[in-house]
Amino acid sequence: MGEIPLAAADRIIRKATGLRVGSDAAAILAEILEKKGEELSREAGKFAKHAGRKTVKASDIKLATGY
């Protein structure tokens, strides 16, 4: 089982669409969000290391996402 709860993925879909959500849809969204989160975290870690830090900060996450 992943790190992102299915209930959280379900809420994200319902909030975005206003529709009912199948459990398979919530499960796949949670899986995709977890994979994308891991990718972004690795990239943010590179920014933190480049800055000489051992701590990933919000600014690193923003840089990694282009936000």
Buried (B, 14 or more C-beta within 10 A) or exposed (E): EEEBEBEEBBEBBEEEEEEEBEEEBBBEBBEEBBEEBEEBBEBBBBBBEEEEEEEBEEEBBEBBEEE
